[in-house]
Amino acid sequence: MTAEFVLDLDEGMLEYFRDMADVLVDRCGISRPEAVARINRQYADLEIAPYPDLMCHEAPEFWALSAYYGRGDHLLPPTGDPDADAHIDFSRLPVHPAPARDSRFWTLPQ
């Protein structure tokens, strides 16, 4: 487990997960603690290999946006590729609720 993420990550994957949090802060306008909590909830049960884990075949945006918007048949999920996502009206996508404040996913002080 790292200081902010509830997963066992080596330095390379820690940087990758921090990049995912940066995406949520920059593109979605949420706080870093909330970004980390969303990522923790979304990926807490995964076993992550050392860098480059299989996740790395996609840009951090792909995984980050899934933690914010969710993924499902009822919406066109963002891919994280700006060219492929250009036609998506992100303002119309339902936002997945943040984890409960008293959950283990909130690891950074607000």
C-alpha angles and dihedrals in degrees: 000000000000129000093267108015124066092218131088102251132172119221094271095050091042088059090047091052091046087053088054090053090049089056092054092047094047102037102031100033097230128138121267092245090055092045091053092045091052092049091046092052094046098048106021094112097050123104104225119204122215117282122323093039117176087263088071092074084082128053116257088251091067093059096035095053090049089057090054104038099024121222128258149125093270094068140035101251120222114249098203090240107117092209094049092043095048092101095051117101098215091188089068097050116101112247116231108236117255117253118271111277092236093054124109090248095078101083101151124070115253 
